[in-house]
Amino acid sequence: MRADLEIIEQWIRPGSHVLDLGCGDGILLDYLQREKQATGFGLEINSDDITACMARGVSVIEQNLDTQGLGNFEDQTFDVVLMTQALQAVRRPDLVLDEMLRLGREGIITFPNFAYWRLRWYLLHKGRMPESETLPYKWYNTPNIHLCTFKDFEALCYRKNIRITNRTVVDGQHRDRWLSRLWPNLLGQIAIYRITRQEDS
Amino acid sequence: MPDSLPPDSAGIVTPQALHFAEPIKLACGQTLACHDLVIETYGTLNEDASNAVLICHALSGHHHAAGYHSADDKKPGWWDSCIGPGKPIDTSRFFVVSLNNLGGCNGSTGPSSINPATGMAYGPDFPVITVQDWVHSQALLADRLGIQCWAAVVGGSLGGMQALQWSLTYPDRLRHAIVIASTPRLTAQNIAFNEVARKAITSDPAFHGGRYYDLNTIPRQGLMLARMVGHITYLSDASMGEKFGRDLRDQAYKFGYDAEFQVESYLRYQGERFSESFDANTYLLMTKALDYFDPAYESGDDLAKALAVARCEFLVLSFSTDWRFTPARSKELVNAMIAARKRVSYAEIDAPWGHDAFLIPTPRYTEVFTAYLDRVAREVGV
């Protein structure tokens, strides 16, 4: 399994009730169901991914976060709410964060770090919007409309009084590298955060 | 029609009639001493009887869901698009059971059957049947066939309500409930349309209080009208527009009241054909079953609470242009399942055909349906 998913998996207690926002083909939920006896749902809008989830036996709900929100889920019904590589693609990441912690005791989020040195260099050197293996789109067709950095994300959490309980980083191949852990904002490609509003998590 | 049967057809199928001598207690308080059910089966029941799938039909449906009755049969069963070898409900893996529900008019005991107590047709004396009653009778059928637990109970529209009811009445007797283009309860508008249909039938002079059989007549006009209004609710504005537009049968307006627009003659034709083949009392009964269906009623209108007993997994599907049972109604059901912590998957299929879309194999519908049932098949080892 991808290194980022392996890291996430370690943060999830056995038997957890999990909501995965933008669950893709359901690979993580499938793994959590089998290895951690987790229960829960994935939310997805891509029809091929929805079909893939169904084929896997992952419970998936076709629901668009931007247009339909999460109002159909009750407060604190999940142990963990996950969002891997999707926060930067929603219309209002700040509101989604609020919703994640309304629904779940804790949230786990991954996103591409826009302050990664290669992206900085790309912009500095070429003067054009960076493209990379993690951000393979043009500025006009990218789904990633709210890119941010480690520092941006942490500033937002601070403003919202959200507690960061874990932070780690992997590279473009989702490998865990000690150097990028040392200077994540410069050397980290993918940020992985574990957040909560509760004191005793 | 077919010179040779298509390779993905369930083939030549033969209905069978089963007699049930045990009395069945109905929701209305009456008891039916005995009854007959007409069924069809496709595929083979495996050794541990784990691969059985029950098909529940909608308002005007019946037991003939797939395959052909003879080599020169013009049309296959009503859900042939989804049932057959290699189709979503794959008859090379599943043992598929399809029945004509109690109260029907295709061979199962219903208002047009002879009442053993009087020797005459039941007519209006036939008790009103509910979705719950159907599920009880389907459970007796399962017993008879040696099926303790269905791999899946599947239905569209009123059929979906039966699948949902199964999960509540016999939670240990199904692994999956597949609820398509359905709703947890009818809205006032839905009931209103049903009432127009019923009123059309009962106000036909040939209805005779439901005893038209004895007078050797049928309320043809009333049933035709009922079907016409029903049919409009099964289609979408867009699909009617595409099919008929404002096309005329002739070149110019005639300034009269005959069927001039294509859509008028289509509706009349559909209504007439239906009135020749369907029983008016059964139509009344089916619409009442729809109106009464409301599993949340006994749980203080709390659907999630009503769903607490369910143990199966659910697949809920809706269609974008269905305005009879809109995607929002399916979503309401899904949200209650989420709140009740049930395992549920939901997809809204983009299809232009309104409510009828559940009978039409759009690519995405087929993909989702196939993927889900493939997993069900693997789960039961076929």
Interface residues (C-beta under 8 A of the other chain):
Chain A: H17 T39 F41 S47 I50 T51 A52 C53 M54 A55 R56 G57 V58 S59 V60 I61 E62 Q63 N72 F73 E74 T77
Chain B: E313 L315 K331 V334 N335 I338 A339 R341 R343 V344 S345 Y346 A347 E348 R364 E367 V368 A371 Y372 D374 R375 E379
